[in-house]
Amino acid sequence: MEAKFILGKKKLLSQVRILQDLGFKISYSYKTNHEVGKVLQEKGFSNINFSIHAREEIHDIKDKKRIWFFMQAESSEEMEGLLDIGIGNFVIDNEIDLENLLKAAKCKKAKINLSIRMKFQEHRVGTGKYFVYGLPSKMVNELVLNLKENNNVNKLGIHIHRKSQNTSEWEIKSELEDSLQEEVLKRIDFVNFGGGLPIKYKSYSASTMNYIFSKLREAREFLSAYEIESYIEPGRFLAGPCVKLETEIIQVQRNNIIINTTIYQCALDTVLTGTKMLVESEIFQEDFDAERDSHYLIKGNSPTRDDIFRYRVGLKKSDIQVGNKIVFLNAGAYNYSTDFFGYHKLKTGVIEDFRKS
């Protein structure tokens, strides 16, 4: 068999409903997995918007009114082109993009919905190795008070950005109270809580989810008192759990398993962020039987030394034979590929329910 991704619609829908039941409107971060984004445009998934970060992704979204486009150094002419094709929702994180966007909207006599990206947790010292998006809260307050009177701006809101797999930065209500003036809270129409919702990997626990959901609910209720709508921007939380990666064992070298694909073809996130995927039927330490089970390293079939899916995973010895499957769970987030060695991304099969596959 060829290695492939399997996308389960029922699992995707259950992840969507978790957030909708919390009272959030959803804008799916399309860059996380395009195949998931295509399924979310089907009839069974209603009222989902799409956060688009590059012009190359726009053509995939049939209804352009569902797009929230993240500006990043587009010219006024390029912005006019976006307005011409029906995009009316924009996210900005700097003054230059805002100026160009307002200029384009005025030229086209267009009404836009505008979300201003605000730096979250401004008490951090330094930015580390990553670029920190957004404007300082003082500037955001000033912009909101000025933009509310702009004839080209319809709905106005705030966007919050957090890193992926976030397990600690969820004091959203306190941050909003500290960052936004009372008058600003009375003037904005929505707040987008961003993404960062964690899912379970070998290297990450999902044990904090109840705490995170309680903090999300607390912040949403705080905003509801001002009649402010709450959006959330899940990427990994939707795309990860609804996709499995099916591979085949092609060689067993003692306790090293070689499978018929490579990280460079399907799981670069494993190398870049250290998110080691769980394996179906994995045996954890509390259930491990040394006579029946063994620990294995699972390696891809490329000649590179870092092509390792898992360094140590407990599996039944009897299951480790050439031709048997190795199935990885939560495999749908950032499963992009590279053309290294001429590789191509694995295909994705879509099914209704994992249990019927």
C-alpha positions as CSV (number, residue, x, y, z in Angstrom):
1,M,0.0,0.0,0.0
2,E,1.0,3.6,-0.5
3,A,1.4,5.8,2.5
4,K,-1.6,8.3,2.8
5,F,-3.5,10.6,5.0
6,I,-7.1,9.7,6.0
7,L,-9.5,12.6,6.9
8,G,-12.6,11.7,9.0
9,K,-15.5,14.2,8.5
10,K,-17.3,13.1,11.7
11,K,-14.3,13.8,13.8
12,L,-13.8,17.2,12.2
13,L,-17.4,18.1,12.8
14,S,-17.1,17.1,16.5
15,Q,-14.1,19.4,16.9
16,V,-16.1,22.2,15.3
17,R,-19.0,21.7,17.6
18,I,-16.8,21.8,20.7
19,L,-16.0,25.5,19.9
20,Q,-19.4,26.4,18.7
21,D,-20.9,25.0,21.9
22,L,-18.6,27.4,23.8
23,G,-20.4,30.3,21.9
24,F,-17.6,31.1,19.4
25,K,-17.8,31.9,15.8
26,I,-15.0,30.1,13.9
27,S,-12.5,31.3,11.4
28,Y,-10.4,28.3,10.3
29,S,-6.7,29.0,9.8
30,Y,-6.5,27.7,6.3
31,K,-2.7,27.4,6.1
32,T,-2.9,24.5,8.7
33,N,-4.3,22.0,6.2
34,H,-5.9,22.9,2.9
35,E,-7.7,19.6,2.6
36,V,-9.5,20.2,5.9
37,G,-10.4,23.7,4.6
38,K,-12.0,22.2,1.5
39,V,-14.1,19.9,3.6
40,L,-15.2,22.8,5.8
41,Q,-16.7,24.4,2.7
42,E,-19.2,21.5,2.2
43,K,-22.8,21.8,3.2
44,G,-22.5,20.0,6.4
45,F,-20.2,22.7,7.8
46,S,-22.1,26.0,8.1
47,N,-21.0,29.4,9.3
48,I,-17.3,28.8,9.1
49,N,-15.1,31.6,8.0
50,F,-11.5,31.2,6.7
51,S,-8.3,33.0,7.8
52,I,-6.2,33.4,4.7
53,H,-2.5,34.4,5.1
54,A,-1.4,34.4,1.4
55,R,-2.9,35.4,-1.9
56,E,-2.0,32.0,-3.3
57,E,-4.7,30.4,-1.0
58,I,-7.6,32.7,-2.0
59,H,-8.6,30.8,-5.1
60,D,-9.4,27.7,-2.9
61,I,-12.2,29.5,-1.1
62,K,-15.4,29.6,-3.2
63,D,-17.3,32.2,-1.2
64,K,-14.8,35.2,-0.9
65,K,-17.1,36.8,1.7
66,R,-16.1,34.1,4.1
67,I,-12.4,35.2,3.9
68,W,-10.5,37.1,6.6
69,F,-7.4,38.2,4.8
70,F,-4.2,38.9,6.8
71,M,-2.4,41.8,5.3
72,Q,1.4,41.6,5.0
73,A,3.0,44.3,3.0
74,E,0.5,44.4,0.1
75,S,0.4,47.5,-2.0
76,S,-2.7,49.7,-2.4
77,E,-3.1,48.3,-5.9
78,E,-3.0,44.7,-4.6
79,M,-5.5,45.6,-1.9
80,E,-7.8,47.1,-4.5
81,G,-7.6,43.8,-6.4
82,L,-8.7,41.9,-3.2
83,L,-11.7,44.2,-2.9
84,D,-12.6,43.7,-6.6
85,I,-12.9,39.9,-6.1
86,G,-15.3,40.3,-3.1
87,I,-13.0,40.1,-0.1
88,G,-14.3,42.5,2.6
89,N,-12.7,41.3,5.9
90,F,-9.2,42.2,6.7
91,V,-6.7,41.8,9.6
92,I,-3.8,44.3,9.9
93,D,-0.8,44.3,12.3
94,N,1.0,47.5,11.3
95,E,0.3,51.1,10.4
96,I,1.5,51.0,6.8
97,D,-0.8,48.2,5.8
98,L,-3.7,50.0,7.6
99,E,-3.0,53.2,5.7
100,N,-2.8,51.4,2.3
101,L,-6.0,49.4,3.1
102,L,-8.0,52.5,4.0
103,K,-6.7,54.2,0.9
104,A,-7.9,51.3,-1.3
105,A,-11.3,51.1,0.4
106,K,-11.8,54.8,-0.1
107,C,-10.8,54.5,-3.8
108,K,-13.2,51.6,-4.4
109,K,-15.9,53.2,-2.1
110,A,-16.0,49.9,-0.2
111,K,-17.2,49.0,3.2
112,I,-14.8,46.7,5.0
113,N,-14.7,44.8,8.3
114,L,-11.4,45.5,10.0
115,S,-9.6,43.5,12.7
116,I,-6.6,45.1,14.4
117,R,-4.0,42.7,15.6
118,M,-2.9,43.6,19.2
119,K,0.2,42.4,20.9
120,F,-0.8,40.1,23.7
121,Q,1.1,39.8,27.0
122,E,3.1,43.0,26.5
123,H,4.9,42.4,29.8
124,R,7.2,39.9,28.1
125,V,10.9,40.9,28.0
126,G,12.2,40.6,24.4
127,T,10.8,38.7,21.5
128,G,13.0,35.6,21.4
129,K,13.7,34.1,18.0
130,Y,10.1,34.7,16.7
131,F,8.6,37.8,15.2
132,V,5.9,39.3,17.4
133,Y,2.9,40.4,15.4
134,G,0.6,43.2,16.3
135,L,0.4,46.8,17.5
136,P,0.9,47.9,21.2
137,S,-2.4,48.3,23.1
138,K,-2.0,52.1,23.5
139,M,-1.9,52.5,19.7
140,V,-4.8,50.0,19.3
141,N,-6.9,52.1,21.6
142,E,-6.2,55.2,19.7
143,L,-6.9,53.6,16.3
144,V,-10.2,52.2,17.4
145,L,-11.4,55.6,18.7
146,N,-10.4,57.2,15.4
147,L,-11.5,54.5,13.0
148,K,-15.0,54.1,14.3
149,E,-16.0,57.3,12.5
150,N,-14.4,56.2,9.2
151,N,-17.1,55.8,6.5
152,N,-15.3,52.9,4.9
153,V,-15.1,50.8,8.0
154,N,-18.2,48.7,8.9
155,K,-17.4,46.3,11.7
156,L,-14.3,47.0,13.8
157,G,-12.6,44.5,16.1
158,I,-9.4,43.3,17.8
159,H,-7.4,40.2,16.9
160,I,-5.2,38.4,19.5
161,H,-2.2,36.3,18.5
162,R,-0.7,33.4,20.4
163,K,1.7,30.7,19.5
164,S,0.6,27.2,18.5
165,Q,0.1,24.5,21.1
166,N,-0.3,27.1,23.8
167,T,-0.9,25.6,27.2
168,S,-0.3,28.6,29.5
169,E,-1.2,32.0,28.1
170,W,-5.0,32.0,28.6
171,E,-5.7,34.9,31.0
172,I,-7.6,36.6,28.2
173,K,-10.2,38.4,30.2
174,S,-7.5,40.0,32.4
175,E,-5.4,40.9,29.4
176,L,-8.4,42.6,27.7
177,E,-9.3,44.5,30.8
178,D,-5.7,45.7,31.2
179,S,-5.2,46.5,27.5
180,L,-8.5,48.1,26.3
181,Q,-10.1,51.3,27.5
182,E,-13.7,51.2,28.6
183,E,-14.7,53.5,25.7
184,V,-12.9,51.1,23.3
185,L,-14.8,48.1,24.6
186,K,-18.1,50.1,24.0
187,R,-17.0,50.8,20.3
188,I,-15.7,47.5,19.0
189,D,-17.9,44.8,17.5
190,F,-15.9,41.7,17.9
191,V,-12.7,40.1,19.3
192,N,-10.9,37.2,17.6
193,F,-9.2,35.1,20.3
194,G,-6.7,33.7,17.7
195,G,-5.6,30.1,17.7
196,G,-3.1,28.2,19.9
197,L,-5.5,25.5,21.1
198,P,-3.3,22.5,21.9
199,I,-4.0,18.9,20.9
200,K,-2.4,15.7,22.1
201,Y,1.0,14.5,20.9
202,K,3.6,12.3,22.5
203,S,5.5,15.5,23.4
204,Y,2.4,17.5,24.5
205,S,-0.4,16.7,26.9
206,A,-4.0,17.8,26.4
207,S,-4.7,17.7,30.1
208,T,-5.0,21.5,30.3
209,M,-8.0,21.7,28.0
210,N,-10.7,22.0,30.7
211,Y,-8.7,24.9,32.1
212,I,-8.4,26.5,28.7
213,F,-12.0,26.1,27.9
214,S,-13.0,27.7,31.3
215,K,-10.8,30.7,30.5
216,L,-12.2,31.0,27.0
217,R,-15.8,30.9,28.4
218,E,-14.8,33.5,31.0
219,A,-13.5,35.9,28.4
220,R,-16.5,35.4,26.0
221,E,-18.9,36.2,28.8
222,F,-17.0,39.3,29.7
223,L,-17.2,40.5,26.1
224,S,-20.9,39.5,25.8
225,A,-21.7,42.1,28.5
226,Y,-20.6,44.7,26.0
227,E,-22.4,43.0,23.1
228,I,-19.1,42.1,21.5
229,E,-19.0,38.9,19.4
230,S,-16.3,36.4,20.1
231,Y,-14.4,34.6,17.3
232,I,-11.8,31.9,17.6
233,E,-9.2,30.9,14.9
234,P,-8.4,27.2,15.3
235,G,-6.0,25.6,13.0
236,R,-4.3,22.6,14.7
237,F,-7.4,22.0,17.0
238,L,-9.6,21.3,13.9
239,A,-7.1,19.8,11.5
240,G,-5.0,17.6,13.7
241,P,-7.5,15.2,15.3
242,C,-9.5,14.5,12.1
243,V,-6.6,13.1,10.1
244,K,-4.6,9.9,10.5
245,L,-1.4,9.0,8.6
246,E,-1.4,5.4,7.3
247,T,2.0,3.9,6.6
248,E,3.5,0.4,5.9
249,I,6.5,-1.3,7.4
250,I,9.0,-2.0,4.7
251,Q,11.9,-3.2,6.8
252,V,12.7,-4.2,10.4
253,Q,16.3,-3.8,11.6
254,R,16.1,-5.3,15.1
255,N,14.3,-2.5,17.0
256,N,14.4,0.0,14.1
257,I,11.2,0.1,11.9
258,I,11.5,1.6,8.4
259,I,8.2,2.8,6.9
260,N,7.3,3.6,3.4
261,T,7.3,7.4,3.6
262,T,9.5,10.2,5.0
263,I,9.0,13.2,7.3
264,Y,10.0,15.3,4.3
265,Q,6.9,14.0,2.5
266,C,4.3,14.4,5.1
267,A,5.4,15.6,8.6
268,L,7.9,18.4,8.6
269,D,6.2,19.8,11.8
270,T,7.8,16.9,13.6
271,V,11.3,18.3,12.9
272,L,10.4,22.0,13.1
273,T,8.3,22.0,16.3
274,G,9.0,18.7,18.0
275,T,5.4,17.5,17.8
276,K,5.9,13.7,17.9
277,M,2.7,12.0,16.7
278,L,1.1,9.3,18.7
279,V,0.9,5.8,17.2
280,E,-2.4,3.8,17.0
281,S,-2.2,0.8,19.4
282,E,0.8,2.4,21.2
283,I,1.6,0.8,24.5
284,F,2.4,3.1,27.3
285,Q,4.7,2.3,30.3
286,E,1.9,1.3,32.7
287,D,0.7,-1.4,30.3
288,F,4.0,-2.5,28.9
289,D,4.9,-6.2,29.1
290,A,8.5,-7.0,28.4
291,E,7.8,-10.5,27.1
292,R,5.0,-9.4,24.8
293,D,6.1,-5.9,23.8
294,S,9.2,-3.9,22.8
295,H,10.3,-0.4,22.2
296,Y,11.0,0.7,18.6
297,L,12.4,3.6,16.7
298,I,10.3,4.5,13.7
299,K,12.3,5.9,10.8
300,G,11.3,7.2,7.4
301,N,12.8,5.8,4.2
302,S,15.0,8.7,3.2
303,P,18.8,8.7,3.7
304,T,18.8,11.5,6.1
305,R,19.7,11.1,9.8
306,D,16.9,13.2,11.2
307,D,14.1,11.4,9.4
308,I,12.7,9.9,12.6
309,F,9.0,9.9,13.4
310,R,9.4,8.5,16.9
311,Y,12.5,7.6,18.8
312,R,10.9,5.2,21.3
313,V,7.4,3.8,21.0
314,G,6.0,0.7,22.8
315,L,4.4,-1.8,20.4
316,K,3.5,-5.5,20.3
317,K,6.3,-7.6,18.9
318,S,3.9,-9.7,17.0
319,D,2.6,-6.6,15.1
320,I,6.0,-5.6,13.8
321,Q,6.3,-7.4,10.5
322,V,7.0,-6.2,7.0
323,G,3.7,-5.3,5.3
324,N,1.9,-4.4,8.5
325,K,0.6,-0.9,9.1
326,I,1.9,1.8,11.3
327,V,-0.9,4.5,11.8
328,F,-0.1,7.9,13.3
329,L,-2.8,9.9,15.1
330,N,-3.5,13.6,15.1
331,A,-1.6,13.9,11.8
332,G,-3.5,16.7,10.1
333,A,-1.9,19.8,11.3
334,Y,0.9,21.4,9.3
335,N,1.5,18.2,7.4
336,Y,3.1,20.0,4.4
337,S,5.9,18.5,2.4
338,T,9.1,19.5,0.7
339,D,10.6,18.8,-2.8
340,F,13.8,17.5,-1.1
341,F,15.0,14.5,-3.1
342,G,12.0,15.1,-5.5
343,Y,9.4,14.1,-2.9
344,H,5.7,14.9,-3.4
345,K,3.1,15.4,-0.7
346,L,1.0,12.3,0.2
347,K,-2.6,12.1,-1.0
348,T,-5.5,12.6,1.4
349,G,-8.5,10.3,1.4
350,V,-11.7,11.6,2.8
351,I,-14.1,9.3,4.7
352,E,-17.3,9.9,6.8
353,D,-16.2,8.1,10.0
354,F,-12.9,6.5,11.2
355,R,-14.9,3.7,12.8
356,K,-16.3,2.5,9.5
357,S,-12.9,2.5,7.7
